[in-house]
Amino acid sequence: MPEFENTAILGAGVIGMSWSALFLASGRNVAVFDTAPQAEKATRDYIDMAWPALTELGLVRAGSPGRLTFHKSASEAVKDADFVQENVPERIEIKTALYTEIEPALKAGAIVASSASGLTLSEMQAGWKHPECFVLGHPFNPPHLIPLVEVLGNHATLESAIDGAEKFYKDVGKITIRVKREVPGHVANRLQAALWREALHLVKSGVASVEDVDTAVWAGPGMRWAVMGPTMLFHLGAGAGGIGSFCERYTASFNRWWDDLGTLHLDAGLAKQLTQGMAETVGEETPASLSTKRDALIIALQKATADLR
Ligand SMILES: NC(=O)c1ccc[n+]([C@@H]2O[C@H](COP(=O)([O-])OP(=O)(O)OC[C@H]3O[C@@H](n4cnc5c(N)ncnc54)[C@H](O)[C@@H]3O)[C@@H](O)[C@H]2O)c1
């Protein structure tokens, strides 16, 4: 039996359904609680949809959708759990009320991880009397397909809980990074925000269309970023001298570009411009059909590169 054999999922929306499928695939029991009456059917349908992809990616290890159970309360769902993944809406009052409710029901030493994208661990710790085993475990959508999970604890967290969470995520097939200090948006969302700010600046200032700015990312540097990080790629960008030579060659260029980057905020006018630009880009395609295409491309990329890592 795997370590952390009993898991619980609190909140089975976009993120919780995907985590459920992955945890089941890894051979765990998954106990779910969600306040929405339709959540059980939606989750079971989602798992059926995700299972072929998980199988293709080699992530199904003696797992079975039959190990999924739905529960009438959060306390009941977590009572036997060794690892709990919380995915309720990104509102501090909902998260802290839930933690206060489940804390007395948890097994000693159970690790509870929050998927929160923007709230900090310190803010969420307000819901706990003893937050030692409460960590951030931030995935990327959809968690059963995108490898990254950002793990963070702070002065109030046991090192063993952070280590345990990393061990668990690695065992279900994820790649983890450890965030050393709390900042809004952790690491990867800040990187996305930095790039997207400049993408919108280029659109707003008429340099290129929404479609062309998107193409400039996925057909250009995005293709490389899917296989290596930006600093590693620049280490390869100036011959044998590596990143030192690259910095020497391009200091003036980067400083000039950085000085010229936009510093806008998202507002109603810009949202309208993006909505129009996206309508021109996608034509008749729906978000559902585009999501299917996205997932197929992600699966193909991961399969094609798995043996080369
Ligand atoms: N969507 C993303 O791209 C993404 C990516 C990474 C992390 N996250 C984070 O994951 C968390 C969940 O986001 P989501 O996109 O899945 O939201 P969502 O709205 O799709 O799902 C939230 C679910 O929680 C349920 N819920 C509400 N109150 C509850 C309660 N008290 N107890 C149990 N269930 C409850 C809702 O019925 C819903 O099914 C958020 O913290 C979000 O920031 C989201």
The ligand as a Tripos MOL2 file, in Angstrom:
@<TRIPOS>MOLECULE
LIG
   44    48     1     0     0
SMALL
NO_CHARGES

@<TRIPOS>ATOM
      1 N1         -8.7160   27.2580  -11.4500 N.am      1 LIG1
      2 C1         -7.3910   27.3690  -11.4910 C.2       1 LIG1
      3 O1         -6.7720   27.5630  -12.5490 O.2       1 LIG1
      4 C2         -6.5900   27.2030  -10.2260 C.ar      1 LIG1
      5 C3         -5.2250   26.8290  -10.3270 C.ar      1 LIG1
      6 C4         -4.4940   26.6100   -9.1650 C.ar      1 LIG1
      7 C5         -5.0880   26.7930   -7.9190 C.ar      1 LIG1
      8 N2         -6.3950   27.1860   -7.8460 N.ar      1 LIG1
      9 C6         -6.9870   27.3580   -6.5010 C.3       1 LIG1
     10 O2         -7.7760   26.2100   -6.1880 O.3       1 LIG1
     11 C7         -8.8640   26.5920   -5.3410 C.3       1 LIG1
     12 C8        -10.1540   26.1400   -5.9820 C.3       1 LIG1
     13 O3        -10.2870   26.7680   -7.2470 O.3       1 LIG1
     14 P1        -11.2690   26.1770   -8.3820 P.3       1 LIG1
     15 O4        -10.8750   26.8720   -9.6400 O.co2     1 LIG1
     16 O5        -11.2790   24.6960   -8.3270 O.co2     1 LIG1
     17 O6        -12.6720   26.7430   -7.8530 O.3       1 LIG1
     18 P2        -14.1400   26.2090   -8.1950 P.3       1 LIG1
     19 O7        -15.0640   27.3220   -7.9040 O.co2     1 LIG1
     20 O8        -14.1510   25.5610   -9.5480 O.co2     1 LIG1
     21 O9        -14.3620   25.0410   -7.1190 O.3       1 LIG1
     22 C9        -14.5920   25.2800   -5.7530 C.3       1 LIG1
     23 C10       -15.4840   24.1450   -5.2190 C.3       1 LIG1
     24 O10       -15.5850   24.2800   -3.8070 O.3       1 LIG1
     25 C11       -16.9330   24.0000   -3.4400 C.3       1 LIG1
     26 N3        -17.1490   24.6100   -2.1370 N.ar      1 LIG1
     27 C12       -17.5020   25.8750   -1.8340 C.ar      1 LIG1
     28 N4        -17.5110   26.0440   -0.4780 N.ar      1 LIG1
     29 C13       -17.1520   24.8530    0.0570 C.ar      1 LIG1
     30 C14       -16.9620   24.3760    1.4040 C.ar      1 LIG1
     31 N5        -17.1400   25.1890    2.4350 N.pl3     1 LIG1
     32 N6        -16.6060   23.0920    1.5860 N.ar      1 LIG1
     33 C15       -16.4220   22.2610    0.5140 C.ar      1 LIG1
     34 N7        -16.5980   22.6450   -0.7580 N.ar      1 LIG1
     35 C16       -16.9300   23.9230   -0.9830 C.ar      1 LIG1
     36 C17       -17.7720   24.5320   -4.5800 C.3       1 LIG1
     37 O11       -19.0620   23.9230   -4.6130 O.3       1 LIG1
     38 C18       -16.9020   24.1810   -5.8030 C.3       1 LIG1
     39 O12       -17.2370   22.8950   -6.3160 O.3       1 LIG1
     40 C19        -8.7500   28.1080   -5.1550 C.3       1 LIG1
     41 O13        -8.0620   28.3950   -3.9660 O.3       1 LIG1
     42 C20        -7.9230   28.5320   -6.3630 C.3       1 LIG1
     43 O14        -7.1860   29.7130   -6.1460 O.3       1 LIG1
     44 C21        -7.1660   27.3590   -8.9520 C.ar      1 LIG1
@<TRIPOS>BOND
     1     1     2 1
     2     2     3 2
     3     2     4 1
     4     4     5 ar
     5     4    44 ar
     6     5     6 ar
     7     6     7 ar
     8     7     8 ar
     9     8     9 1
    10     8    44 ar
    11     9    10 1
    12     9    42 1
    13    10    11 1
    14    11    12 1
    15    11    40 1
    16    12    13 1
    17    13    14 1
    18    14    15 2
    19    14    16 1
    20    14    17 1
    21    17    18 1
    22    18    19 2
    23    18    20 1
    24    18    21 1
    25    21    22 1
    26    22    23 1
    27    23    24 1
    28    23    38 1
    29    24    25 1
    30    25    26 1
    31    25    36 1
    32    26    27 ar
    33    26    35 ar
    34    27    28 ar
    35    28    29 ar
    36    29    30 ar
    37    29    35 ar
    38    30    31 1
    39    30    32 ar
    40    32    33 ar
    41    33    34 ar
    42    34    35 ar
    43    36    37 1
    44    36    38 1
    45    38    39 1
    46    40    41 1
    47    40    42 1
    48    42    43 1
@<TRIPOS>SUBSTRUCTURE
     1 LIG1         1 GROUP 0 **** ****
